[in-house]
């Protein structure tokens, strides 16, 4: 009797390959989505760097944050118009309007959190008496609760948004 030579794959082999591809896709797609949203958040923060520099220079010139508001000499009145800067949907700059905190810059990024909600960040400058160093605290809307194992998609996020108790910068 002559042995039959197998031509092609059996049904079980094809089913195993399809199952493996399905498992890999189930792991890879959420990881890719998280990666792309983190990249969008980083792009938005990088777009705010020039404004942070302007605030730091204003503080060094005047010695306080009082004159470091949007539209003052050296401080841009607008960082972006809608859709012109990658990574940012909208921004609220420090202003002299009553009822607003003149030190906190808020921006809505193009990145979304795990629920699909736009990520909002607050940038709060702080200085130490007798030092020329300015540090920026980043608060974000996707900061995880204490019992959560999730991470914020914003690198350097230190806390949730300070909607009820804003942190004012230290002054010398």
TORBA-57009 format. One line per field, with one value per residue (C-alpha): residue number from 1; x negated, y negated, z negated; residue in one letter. Coordinates in Angstrom, 3 decimals. Example, Ala and Ser with C-alpha at 12.3 -4.5 7.8 and 13.67 -1.06 7.14 Angstrom:
seq [1; 2]
c1 [-12.300; -13.670]
c2 [4.500; 1.060]
c3 [-7.800; -7.140]
type [A; S]
//
This chain:
seq [1; 2; 3; 4; 5; 6; 7; 8; 9; 10; 11; 12; 13; 14; 15; 16; 17; 18; 19; 20; 21; 22; 23; 24; 25; 26; 27; 28; 29; 30; 31; 32; 33; 34; 35; 36; 37; 38; 39; 40; 41; 42; 43; 44; 45; 46; 47; 48; 49; 50; 51; 52; 53; 54; 55; 56; 57; 58; 59; 60; 61; 62; 63; 64; 65; 66; 67; 68; 69; 70; 71; 72; 73; 74; 75; 76; 77; 78; 79; 80; 81; 82; 83; 84; 85; 86; 87; 88; 89; 90; 91; 92; 93; 94; 95; 96; 97; 98; 99; 100; 101; 102; 103; 104; 105; 106; 107; 108; 109; 110; 111; 112; 113; 114; 115; 116; 117; 118; 119; 120; 121; 122; 123; 124; 125; 126; 127; 128; 129; 130; 131; 132; 133; 134; 135; 136; 137; 138; 139; 140; 141; 142; 143; 144; 145; 146; 147; 148; 149; 150; 151; 152; 153; 154; 155; 156; 157; 158; 159; 160; 161; 162; 163; 164; 165; 166; 167; 168; 169; 170; 171; 172]
c1 [0.000; -1.179; -1.150; 0.886; -1.003; 0.829; 1.544; 2.473; 3.542; 6.124; 9.110; 7.812; 4.487; 6.280; 8.524; 5.468; 3.844; 7.049; 7.311; 3.699; 4.232; 7.398; 5.586; 2.731; 5.193; 7.107; 3.895; 2.306; 5.234; 5.801; 2.045; 1.762; 4.701; 3.083; -0.212; 1.363; 3.281; 0.102; -1.655; 1.173; 0.980; -2.800; -2.334; 0.140; -2.196; -5.099; -2.968; -2.585; -6.348; -6.730; -4.059; -5.733; -8.991; -7.258; -5.763; -9.166; -10.864; -8.084; -8.437; -12.209; -11.742; -8.974; -9.600; -5.944; -3.190; -0.913; -1.943; -2.362; 1.031; 2.126; 1.615; -0.994; -4.372; -6.217; -3.177; -1.201; 2.479; 3.311; 1.254; 3.382; 6.484; 8.666; 7.125; 3.812; 1.587; 1.399; 2.317; 4.482; 8.234; 8.620; 6.736; 7.530; 4.673; 4.087; 5.940; 6.776; 10.513; 12.168; 13.012; 10.194; 6.965; 4.261; 1.608; 3.202; 3.149; 5.699; 5.702; 7.961; 5.776; 6.654; 5.931; 8.734; 8.775; 9.880; 13.555; 13.235; 13.386; 10.973; 8.052; 7.759; 4.485; 3.627; 0.147; -0.656; -3.996; -5.790; -9.004; -11.065; -12.139; -15.710; -15.858; -15.667; -14.189; -10.590; -8.818; -5.552; -2.997; -0.830; 2.642; 4.808; 8.371; 7.373; 5.333; 6.260; 8.005; 5.952; 7.493; 6.984; 4.114; 4.492; 1.973; 2.512; 1.824; 0.079; -3.592; -4.446; -0.852; -0.960; 2.695; 6.279; 7.671; 7.823; 11.363; 12.219; 8.891; 6.412; 2.775; 1.216; -2.490; -4.893; -6.471; -9.716]
c2 [0.000; -3.413; -6.093; -9.147; -12.452; -15.223; -18.298; -21.435; -21.951; -20.103; -21.936; -21.675; -23.274; -26.210; -26.630; -26.731; -29.458; -31.527; -31.153; -32.283; -35.344; -36.184; -36.004; -38.188; -40.767; -40.850; -41.823; -44.065; -46.348; -47.767; -48.224; -50.079; -52.323; -53.195; -53.917; -56.279; -58.195; -58.603; -59.965; -62.474; -63.599; -64.092; -66.128; -68.408; -68.979; -69.715; -72.354; -74.165; -74.403; -77.852; -79.275; -77.737; -79.396; -82.777; -82.466; -81.535; -84.515; -86.856; -85.608; -86.126; -89.659; -90.789; -88.594; -87.552; -85.955; -89.008; -90.426; -87.032; -86.766; -86.322; -89.399; -91.083; -91.877; -88.647; -86.463; -85.217; -86.150; -82.853; -79.703; -78.140; -78.531; -75.483; -72.836; -74.584; -72.919; -69.150; -67.700; -70.535; -71.003; -74.090; -76.051; -78.454; -80.818; -82.701; -86.016; -88.975; -88.236; -88.168; -84.688; -82.955; -81.700; -83.716; -81.053; -77.899; -77.089; -74.482; -72.623; -69.995; -67.552; -65.561; -62.413; -60.500; -58.419; -54.781; -55.818; -57.940; -61.302; -64.074; -64.486; -67.888; -69.000; -71.816; -73.298; -75.044; -76.873; -76.950; -78.482; -78.217; -81.312; -82.262; -79.968; -80.761; -77.325; -77.050; -73.714; -72.845; -70.590; -68.700; -67.649; -65.652; -64.468; -60.829; -60.553; -57.163; -56.749; -55.312; -51.840; -51.693; -49.935; -52.123; -54.802; -58.269; -58.640; -61.949; -61.569; -63.376; -63.679; -64.231; -64.414; -64.976; -68.325; -70.884; -72.092; -72.833; -73.741; -75.238; -75.234; -78.669; -78.942; -79.771; -83.194; -84.399]
c3 [0.000; 0.858; -1.920; -1.143; -1.222; -3.068; -0.968; -2.904; -6.505; -8.547; -9.952; -13.524; -12.539; -10.937; -13.990; -16.281; -14.149; -14.187; -17.995; -18.485; -16.269; -18.209; -21.562; -20.293; -18.921; -22.216; -24.025; -21.373; -20.484; -24.013; -24.492; -21.174; -22.092; -25.434; -23.699; -21.144; -23.849; -25.918; -22.820; -22.251; -25.902; -25.629; -22.453; -24.230; -27.183; -24.827; -23.087; -26.425; -27.005; -25.430; -27.710; -30.755; -29.712; -29.341; -32.851; -34.318; -32.668; -33.810; -37.379; -37.319; -35.961; -38.342; -41.391; -41.637; -39.596; -39.813; -36.423; -34.766; -33.094; -29.497; -27.353; -29.572; -27.946; -27.242; -27.983; -24.975; -25.046; -23.342; -23.069; -20.382; -18.347; -17.954; -15.738; -15.017; -17.614; -17.769; -21.125; -22.504; -22.072; -24.257; -26.863; -29.686; -30.381; -33.626; -33.521; -35.722; -35.578; -39.012; -40.188; -38.335; -39.825; -38.051; -38.455; -37.083; -33.369; -32.292; -28.990; -27.445; -25.558; -22.449; -24.456; -26.159; -29.323; -29.528; -29.555; -26.408; -28.216; -27.186; -29.582; -31.262; -32.843; -35.228; -35.243; -38.518; -38.924; -42.251; -43.470; -46.610; -48.528; -47.669; -44.654; -40.947; -40.261; -39.145; -39.300; -37.625; -39.254; -36.785; -37.901; -35.544; -35.263; -34.722; -37.930; -39.425; -42.751; -45.621; -45.285; -41.506; -39.751; -36.645; -35.706; -34.319; -30.616; -31.357; -32.257; -35.479; -36.699; -40.457; -41.410; -40.413; -39.330; -42.123; -41.433; -45.043; -46.638; -44.149; -45.164; -44.943; -44.241; -47.013; -46.780; -48.310]
type [X; X; X; X; X; X; X; X; X; X; X; X; X; X; X; X; X; X; X; X; X; X; X; X; X; X; X; X; X; X; X; X; X; X; X; X; X; X; X; X; X; X; X; X; X; X; X; X; X; X; X; X; X; X; X; X; X; X; X; X; X; X; X; X; X; X; X; X; X; X; X; X; X; X; X; X; X; X; X; X; X; X; X; X; X; X; X; X; X; X; X; X; X; X; X; X; X; X; X; X; X; X; X; X; X; X; X; X; X; X; X; X; X; X; X; X; X; X; X; X; X; X; X; X; X; X; X; X; X; X; X; X; X; X; X; X; X; X; X; X; X; X; X; X; X; X; X; X; X; X; X; X; X; X; X; X; X; X; X; X; X; X; X; X; X; X; X; X; X; X; X; X]
//
